[in-house]
Amino acid sequence: MSALTGRKAKNTYGNLLQVDNSNNGVDATLRDVEDGRGTISAIKLSTTTLQIPASKTLAVPGTLDITGATFTGTVPVSGGGTGAATSAAARTNLGLEIDVDVQAYDATLTSIAALGTAADRYAYTTGVDTWVEGTITAAGRAILDDADAAAQRTTLELGALATLDSVGTAQIGNDAVTADKLANTSVIAGTYNSADITVDAQGRITSAEDGQTGWNPLETFNTSSGSVHENTAVPAGVTRVRFDFQSVNVSTSADIQLELGDSTAYASTSTGAITTLGAASLNTGNFSSGPALLTNGLTTALDLLHGKVECEKIGNNWAVAGALYSGQGAAVWSGGGLITLTSALTRLKLTLDAAGNYAGGSVQVSVYSE
């Protein structure tokens, strides 16, 4: 400010401001600033400090550059400030004190805040401070809101059995299950191939053994004596039976008959025919009135009978076919027929149709299972 001469300006210099230091200007002392009429303004000024008393207001309609400035005092909250000289005091004055008015920053809360708010969701952690959403159904909520295990069993419609460590006959209303019925059987645990099993009235497996598939020997009849050779233990599931004759002989003139039976009895009749070729003659015999006739006109002279007869299951019928010949008697018997059973095959036998006995050789019996 330029120095004024003589005295304070009243009119000519009324719009000018001067420091209350006569005409000496601004110095290091903080002094009032007044206008040319002697009116003291709202500020005090020195070469280093600008002061605005608490009772005064500074209005800056333009831009105030305060770069590098140092301030003392505070701006009250009512004046748009914080009324504090420190950040902690400022937060207190503004009602933002951490852990009193506001929650301090927390990574868990930040993770939760990032979750959505869709229906039927719940939050759970997959790591430290890491939350994700899962889906929960109405049924799941019905379990979660139950007060105790008993209420949960009710929700799940579980009865009293659900609370027992084991179930005994006392828990069966009509006592239909007994300890004996629940007892272990003697069957050895394991894997059985083409198994033959036995099941009792309670549905328990009481026996089990590997079954047989393909051709398997059943028995060898020694035909050196006797008139009847029988097997009453044909395995279940047999679908074919084969008789291999090896040097079979008879003591008197008699023909060999085949009989098949089920658990009740042997079949009483069979149908079919047998043809005899020998000594330049051809004869036909009928074996429909009784057991299947395998030879026709066999005598002791026609010994050493060889050949094969096979039976195959077709429903409850057994088709019989084969050929036998006598090496010394030059006779051949061939033919086929049908034997009908009422149930599964369980027995078989070879008999003679007249008095006399077998006098030599053997017949090997084999069975076939699918």
C-alpha positions in Angstrom: 0.0 0.0 0.0 1.3 3.5 -0.8 2.0 5.7 2.1 -0.7 8.3 2.7 0.4 11.9 3.5 -0.4 14.0 6.5 -3.5 12.4 7.9 -6.0 9.6 7.4 -8.1 9.8 4.3 -11.8 10.2 4.8 -13.3 10.9 1.4 -10.6 11.0 -1.2 -9.1 7.7 0.0 -12.3 6.2 1.5 -12.2 3.1 -0.6 -8.6 2.3 0.2 -7.4 0.0 2.9 -4.5 0.7 5.1 -2.7 -0.9 8.1 -3.1 1.0 11.3 0.5 2.0 11.5 0.3 5.6 10.5 2.1 5.9 7.2 4.7 3.3 7.9 2.9 0.4 6.1 2.9 -3.3 6.9 5.6 -4.6 9.3 6.1 -7.7 11.5 3.5 -6.6 14.0 -0.1 -7.9 13.5 -2.2 -4.8 13.1 -5.8 -3.8 12.3 -6.7 -3.1 8.7 -9.1 -0.2 8.1 -10.4 1.8 5.2 -9.7 5.4 4.4 -12.5 6.6 6.6 -11.0 4.9 9.6 -13.4 1.9 9.8 -11.6 -1.2 11.1 -12.1 -4.2 8.9 -12.6 -7.9 9.8 -8.9 -8.8 9.4 -5.6 -8.1 11.0 -2.4 -8.2 9.0 1.4 -8.4 9.4 4.2 -9.3 7.0 3.7 -12.9 8.0 0.2 -13.4 9.2 -3.4 -12.8 8.2 -5.8 -13.0 11.1 -9.6 -13.1 11.1 -11.0 -12.7 14.7 -13.5 -15.3 15.8 -16.2 -12.6 15.9 -15.6 -11.7 12.3 -16.5 -13.3 8.9 -14.3 -13.4 5.8 -16.3 -13.6 2.5 -14.3 -14.5 -0.6 -16.5 -14.2 -3.6 -13.7 -15.1 -6.0 -10.8 -17.6 -5.6 -8.6 -17.6 -2.6 -5.2 -19.2 -3.2 -3.9 -20.6 0.1 -0.9 -22.5 -1.4 1.8 -22.8 1.3 -0.3 -21.1 3.9 -0.4 -22.1 7.6 -3.6 -21.8 9.5 -4.3 -21.6 13.2 -7.6 -22.1 15.0 -10.6 -24.2 13.9 -13.7 -23.8 11.8 -16.8 -24.8 13.8 -19.1 -27.5 12.6 -21.8 -24.9 12.2 -19.6 -23.0 9.9 -19.0 -26.0 7.7 -15.8 -27.2 9.4 -15.0 -29.8 12.0 -14.3 -27.7 15.0 -11.2 -29.7 15.7 -7.5 -29.6 15.1 -7.0 -33.5 14.8 -8.7 -36.1 12.6 -9.8 -38.1 15.7 -11.4 -35.0 17.3 -13.0 -34.1 13.9 -14.6 -37.6 13.7 -15.9 -37.2 17.2 -17.3 -33.8 16.5 -19.0 -35.0 13.3 -20.5 -38.1 15.0 -18.2 -40.5 13.1 -16.1 -41.9 15.9 -14.8 -45.4 15.0 -16.3 -48.3 17.0 -18.6 -45.8 18.7 -20.6 -44.2 15.9 -19.4 -46.2 12.9 -17.9 -49.7 12.2 -14.2 -49.8 11.4 -13.2 -51.3 8.1 -13.4 -55.1 8.1 -12.5 -57.5 5.3 -15.3 -59.9 6.3 -17.9 -57.2 6.0 -16.6 -56.1 2.7 -16.9 -59.7 1.4 -20.4 -60.0 2.7 -21.4 -56.7 1.2 -20.4 -58.0 -2.2 -23.0 -60.8 -2.0 -26.3 -60.5 -3.8 -29.7 -60.6 -2.2 -31.6 -63.1 -4.3 -34.3 -65.3 -2.8 -33.5 -68.7 -1.2 -29.8 -68.0 -0.6 -27.5 -68.3 2.4 -24.0 -67.1 3.1 -21.1 -69.4 4.1 -17.3 -69.1 4.1 -14.8 -70.8 1.8 -11.8 -69.2 3.5 -10.6 -66.4 5.8 -12.7 -63.3 5.2 -14.2 -65.0 2.1 -18.0 -65.4 1.8 -20.1 -66.9 -1.0 -23.7 -67.7 -1.5 -25.5 -71.1 -1.5 -29.1 -72.1 -2.3 -31.4 -73.3 0.4 -34.9 -74.7 -0.2 -38.1 -74.5 1.8 -37.5 -78.0 3.0 -34.0 -77.1 4.2 -35.3 -74.1 6.1 -38.0 -76.3 7.7 -35.2 -78.4 9.2 -33.0 -75.4 10.3 -35.8 -73.6 12.2 -36.6 -76.7 14.3 -35.6 -76.2 18.0 -34.2 -79.7 18.5 -33.6 -83.2 17.1 -37.1 -84.3 18.1 -38.7 -81.5 16.1 -36.5 -82.3 13.1 -37.6 -86.0 13.2 -41.2 -84.7 13.1 -40.4 -82.6 10.1 -38.8 -85.6 8.4 -41.8 -87.7 9.4 -39.6 -90.2 11.2 -41.1 -92.5 13.8 -39.7 -93.9 17.0 -37.6 -96.5 15.2 -35.3 -93.6 14.1 -34.0 -93.3 17.7 -33.1 -96.9 18.1 -29.6 -98.4 17.8 -31.1 -101.7 16.6 -34.5 -103.2 15.7 -35.7 -106.3 17.4 -38.9 -108.4 17.3 -40.4 -106.1 19.9 -40.6 -103.4 17.3 -42.5 -105.5 14.9 -46.3 -105.0 15.4 -47.4 -108.5 14.8 -44.2 -110.2 15.9 -44.0 -111.8 12.4 -40.2 -111.6 12.5 -38.4 -113.7 15.1 -34.8 -114.1 16.0 -34.7 -117.6 14.3 -36.0 -116.1 11.1 -33.4 -113.4 11.2 -30.5 -115.7 12.1 -27.6 -116.2 9.7 -27.7 -119.3 7.5 -24.7 -121.6 6.9 -24.2 -120.2 3.3 -20.6 -118.9 2.9 -20.4 -115.4 1.6 -18.9 -115.2 -1.8 -19.6 -115.2 -5.6 -21.2 -118.3 -7.1 -21.2 -119.0 -10.8 -24.4 -120.3 -12.4 -25.4 -120.9 -8.8 -27.7 -123.6 -7.6 -29.4 -122.1 -4.5 -32.0 -123.2 -2.0 -34.4 -120.6 -0.4 -36.4 -121.3 2.7 -39.9 -120.0 3.5 -38.5 -116.8 5.0 -36.7 -116.0 1.8 -33.3 -116.8 3.2 -30.7 -118.6 1.1 -29.9 -121.8 2.9 -27.6 -123.4 0.4 -25.6 -122.2 -2.6 -23.1 -123.9 -4.8 -21.6 -123.3 -8.3 -23.8 -124.6 -11.0 -22.6 -126.4 -14.1 -22.9 -125.3 -17.6 -22.2 -127.3 -20.8 -21.8 -131.1 -20.8 -20.9 -132.6 -17.4 -20.8 -136.3 -16.5 -23.7 -137.4 -14.3 -23.0 -141.1 -13.8 -21.6 -144.2 -15.4 -23.9 -147.2 -15.3 -22.0 -150.5 -15.0 -24.0 -152.9 -17.3 -22.2 -156.1 -16.4 -25.2 -157.1 -14.2 -28.7 -156.2 -13.1 -31.7 -155.3 -15.2 -32.3 -151.7 -14.1 -29.9 -148.9 -13.9 -31.4 -145.7 -12.4 -30.4 -142.1 -11.3 -32.9 -140.2 -9.2 -30.8 -137.1 -8.7 -30.7 -135.3 -12.0 -29.6 -131.7 -11.3 -32.0 -128.8 -11.7 -31.7 -126.9 -14.9 -30.7 -129.7 -17.2 -31.8 -129.3 -20.8 -30.1 -132.2 -22.5 -29.1 -135.8 -21.5 -26.7 -138.0 -23.4 -26.2 -141.8 -23.1 -22.9 -143.2 -24.5 -23.1 -147.0 -24.9 -19.8 -148.9 -24.7 -19.8 -152.7 -25.4 -23.1 -153.2 -23.7 -24.3 -156.8 -23.6 -27.4 -158.7 -22.4 -27.7 -162.3 -21.0 -30.9 -163.2 -22.8 -32.9 -161.8 -25.7 -34.2 -158.5 -24.4 -34.4 -154.9 -25.7 -33.2 -151.8 -23.9 -35.8 -149.2 -22.8 -35.3 -145.6 -21.8 -37.5 -144.0 -19.2 -37.6 -140.3 -18.1 -39.5 -139.0 -15.0 -40.2 -135.9 -13.0 -40.7 -135.6 -9.2 -44.0 -137.5 -9.4 -43.4 -140.5 -11.6 -41.9 -141.8 -14.8 -43.7 -141.1 -18.0 -46.0 -143.9 -18.8 -46.0 -143.6 -22.6 -43.9 -142.3 -25.4 -44.3 -141.7 -29.1 -42.0 -142.4 -32.0 -40.5 -145.2 -34.0 -37.3 -147.2 -34.2 -35.8 -148.8 -37.3 -33.7 -151.9 -37.4 -31.2 -152.5 -40.2 -29.5 -155.9 -40.2 -29.0 -159.2 -42.1 -30.3 -157.6 -45.3 -33.7 -156.9 -43.7 -35.4 -153.7 -42.6 -37.9 -153.9 -39.7 -39.8 -151.1 -37.9 -40.8 -151.2 -34.3 -43.3 -149.0 -32.5 -42.6 -147.7 -29.0 -45.6 -145.6 -28.4 -47.3 -148.0 -25.8 -44.7 -147.6 -23.1 -41.1 -146.5 -22.4 -39.0 -145.4 -25.3 -37.5 -148.5 -27.0 -33.9 -148.1 -28.0 -33.3 -151.5 -29.6 -35.6 -153.9 -31.4 -34.7 -157.6 -31.4 -31.5 -157.5 -29.4 -30.2 -161.0 -28.6 -27.1 -162.3 -26.9 -25.7 -163.0 -30.4 -25.8 -159.2 -31.0 -23.4 -158.3 -28.2 -21.0 -155.4 -27.8 -23.6 -152.7 -28.3 -22.1 -149.2 -29.1 -23.6 -145.8 -29.9 -25.2 -142.7 -28.5 -28.8 -141.6 -27.6 -29.5 -138.0 -26.8 -32.6 -136.4 -25.2 -33.3 -132.6 -25.6 -35.9 -130.6 -23.6 -38.5 -128.7 -25.6 -41.0 -127.2 -23.1 -42.1 -130.2 -21.0 -41.4 -132.6 -23.9 -38.1 -134.4 -24.3 -37.1 -135.3 -27.9 -35.2 -138.6 -28.1 -32.9 -139.5 -31.0 -29.9 -141.7 -31.5 -28.3 -144.6 -33.2 -26.9 -147.9 -31.7 -25.1 -150.7 -33.5 -23.7 -154.1 -32.7 -20.2 -154.7 -33.9 -20.6 -158.6 -34.0 -24.3 -158.8 -35.0 -24.2 -156.4 -37.9 -27.4 -154.7 -36.7 -28.1 -151.0 -36.5 -31.0 -149.3 -34.6 -31.8 -145.7 -35.2 -34.9 -143.7 -34.5 -36.6 -140.9 -32.6 -39.5 -140.2 -30.4 -41.0 -137.9 -27.8 -41.4 -138.3 -24.0 -43.8 -135.9 -22.2 -43.3 -134.9 -18.5 -45.7 -132.8 -16.4 -42.8 -131.0 -14.7 -39.0 -130.8 -14.6 -36.8 -133.8 -15.2 -35.5 -135.3 -11.9 -34.9 -139.0 -12.7 -34.0 -141.5 -15.5 -33.3 -145.2 -16.0 -32.4 -147.9 -18.5 -34.3 -151.1 -18.2 -34.8 -154.4 -20.2 -38.2 -155.2 -21.6 -37.9 -159.0 -20.8 -36.5 -161.3 -18.2 -32.7 -161.2 -18.1 -29.9 -159.0 -17.1 -27.2 -156.9 -18.5 -24.1 -158.9 -19.1 -21.3 -156.5 -19.9 -20.1 -153.0 -20.8 -21.2 -149.6 -19.4 -23.3 -146.6 -20.2 -21.9 -143.1 -19.4 -24.7 -140.6 -18.7 -23.9 -136.9 -19.2 -26.1 -133.9 -18.7 -26.1 -130.4 -20.2 -27.1 -127.1 -18.5 -27.4 -123.8 -20.2 
